[in-house]
Amino acid sequence: MGPEEKLFRLYYKSLCHFAWKFVGEASVAEDLVQEAFITFFKESHRMDESENFIRNYLYTAVRFSCLKYIRHEKVKEKYWSQVGFKEEDDHSVELSMIHTEIINEVYRVIAQMPTSCQQIFKMGYLEGLSNLEITERLKISVNTVKTQKQRGMKMLLEKLHPEFLPFIIFLLK
């Protein structure tokens, strides 16, 4: 066993425990300690070889690495909180994509409706106007509004991809 390995075995466990107290994660602590040893071994030819110096150097290097890691984690946390995106938001991004696809499909079908049917369908289902409000705006009878909305819904249900139907029922309520 060479002098570097002896040094590593002598301090590794205690340095890992020391780092773990700072960062709270064993794997991160181990990585930080290993990095401190790598740096030390690269620069050891320019350093004092006394045991006291080596111990102080390693503990100081590990402490500095831990503080740097913690600072970096806080910056990441602050960034993600400002962006408003977290790992668990992946699910909501996926739902948003599905919602967008469904809306695009609905608009594709609406664009194929006759003009008057299209106008009444949009006012009733997308703008949320009541039948009475539509009749007042368009100066048509309530029965015409009801008929056009029914025709539009029938076209939508006929032309829409079947997998979208449960979502459409939910969206248009």
N, C-alpha and C positions, 0 to 999 in steps of 0.2 A: 504494500500500500504506500503510495507516494505522499509527499507532504501536503499536496492540494486536497487529496481525498481525506486525509486525516483531519485537516482543517474543516472540510465540509461536514464530515461526520460529527465533529466536536460541536459545531454551532448550528447546524441545520435545524434540528428539532426545536431548540429554544428560540431561534429566530422566527421560525414558522409560527410558534405560539405567540410571540411578540407581535408579529404582523397580523395574525388573526384577531388579536384584541382590537386592532385599529379598524380592519376592513370587514370583519365578521364572516368572511367566507374562506374556508380552508384552501380551496383550489387557487383563489386569487392570492392568498398569503404565500402559498408555495411558489407561485410564479414570481412574485415580487422578491422573495428570498433568493431564488435561483438567479434572477437578473442581477441582484446585488453581488452574488458570488462570481458571476461571469465578469462583471465590471471589475471586481477586485482582482481576479486572476489576470485579466488583461493589463492592469495597471500596477500589479504587485512589484514588478521590478523597480519601480520608482518610489516605493513606499518603505517606511520603517518596518522592520520584521519583528518587532517586539510583540509579544502576545497581547499586551494591553492595548497597543495601537490597533492591532488587527481587530480585536473584539470591539473597540470603540468605533472603528471605521465601519464594520459590518452593521452594528446596531444603528448607527447614524444613517447609513445608506438605506437600510430597510425602512427606518422611520420616515425618511424623506420620500421614498418611493410610495409608502402608504399614504402619506399626506397628499402627494401628487395624484395618486389614484382617487382618493376621496374627493379632491377638488374637481377632477375630471368627471366623476360620476355626478356631482352636483350640477355641473355645467350641462351635462347631457339631460339630466332630469328637468332642469329649468327650460332648456330648449324644447323638449318634448311637451312640457306643460304649456308653453306658449304656442306651439304649433297646434296643440290640442289633439295630438295623435299618440295613442299608446298601443302596445302590442295587442291588447284585448280589443282594440278598435278595428282589427282586421275583419271581424264579423260584421260590424256596421258598414264598413266599406263594401263588403260583398253584398249586403242587403241594398245598399244605395245603388250599386251597379245593376242589380236585378230590377229594382224599382225604375231606374232609368230605361232599361230595355223594355219593360212593360209599357211605360208611358210612350215611348217611341212607337211601339207596336199599335197602341191605341190611336195615336195621332195618324199613323199610316192608314188605318181603317177609316177614321173620321174623314180623311182627305178624299176618300172614294165615295162618300155619301153625297146625295144631291145637295145643292147649295142650301135650300131652306131647311132640310133635315139636319145638315151639318151645323148651321147657325143655332138652331133650337137645341140640338144635342149639347153643343158646347156651353150654351148659356145655362142649361138645366143641370148638367152633370159636372162640368169643369169649373164654371163660375159659381155654381151653387144657388142660382136664382130659382125662385119658386115658379110654378106654372102661372100664377097670377101676375108676377113681376114680368115674366116673358110676354104675356098677352098685352100688358100695358105698354111695354117698350116697342113691340112689333105691331101693335094694333090688329091682332088676330084673335080668334076665339080660343077658349081654353081647350075645347075638344081638338082643335088643330094642333095645339102644343102637345097634348097628350099623345095624339096619333103620331106626330113626327118623332117624339122621344121614343115611343115604342118601336117605330121603324128603325130608328138609329140603333137602339139596343139590340134589335134582332140582327141587323147587319153586323154589328160588333161581335156578337156571339157566334155568328156563322163564319166570319172571316178571321177571327182571332185564333191563334194557335191554342189548342186545348190545354196545354200546360199553364197558360196564363189565366185561365178562367177563374180559379179560386182567388187570385190576386185582384182581378178586375172587380169581382163582386165586393171585395173588401175596400178597394180604392173608391168605387163609385157610390158607396153608401152615403 
